[in-house]
Amino acid sequence: MTESRFRLIPSPIGDVMVVTTDEGIAMLHPLHSSVEQELERLAHLLGPVPEENDEIAPDAATQLGGYFDGTRQSFDLALDWRFVRGFTRAALEAVREIPYGETAGYGEVAIAAGSPRAGRAVGTACATTPFSIVVPVHRVIRADGSIGEYGGHPEVKRFLLDLEAAGG
């Protein structure tokens, strides 16, 4: 059983939930539901409900703050990839290579991940990533140039893209 902890980090897009294990950050994403709903979902993945601890992941809080204030363009955080396997991991690793302020299409990411015909699978990887923002899935757009849904919150994706386009 993995001991996990969580904290909420305030940001311009709302609270960002960070969940850590002994291996690193297991999840980091904007919170779009209640904390209770998210903890219930996490308990199914991690076992016991994560404990709240505002002292965990100080680097994540600092780096997110820097990203949102425009002084940081990339993240250097230990990630716990246990919930990401196979092509999904390859796709997310390819997404990490998209430079700050730039975008790539799902097909381009599929090629970079070694499966040129897996554009739809890239979409699934982006939609299910446990690491929003720090693995910049917001930089992946549709072939027609539209930004897509970003987990049903296109306004968050637009905010992140605009933040980066403005240089912070």
Phi, psi and omega in degrees: 000133181268129174278127180232154181226158177220161172211158175252130179246118179297144178208170178295344179255016182101182180294138174254124179270129176242127178242128180242155170235184177295341181274341182142205180279120179269331178207143175207114181198156175299140181272117181247001176231184179288155177302319181298318179296318181293319178296323178296316178297317180294325180299328178292329180273317190260352185096238181300152178300131178301145177272143177283136180206106183288357180266348183284161173049050178298327178295322179297316180297316180295314182291321176297317177302316178295321177298312183288336177265004173087009181261356180228134180247350178214169184241143177233081184231144175287121180252140176263104187274014187302336181264007183237120185229163171054224184298328179303316179294317179300319179296314181292325175296322177294321178300324180299340182272353178287121184296152175308134177081359179244166177230164175217151177279162178303319179296321178297319179294321178301316178298313180297331180274359175093009179224082188304337183261014187255034180303319179294322178294328175296318177302318178295318179300316180294320182291334185250007182302138173277355186237073175289158177069300183288332164252105197284066179296343176294343180276357180264125184235169179286160181300330180277003178092351177286156190275337181088190192268325183055060178065031180083009182229067181299336179294329177289317178299315179299318179300313182295318178295319178293321177303313181289322179297327179279357182078022179115000000 
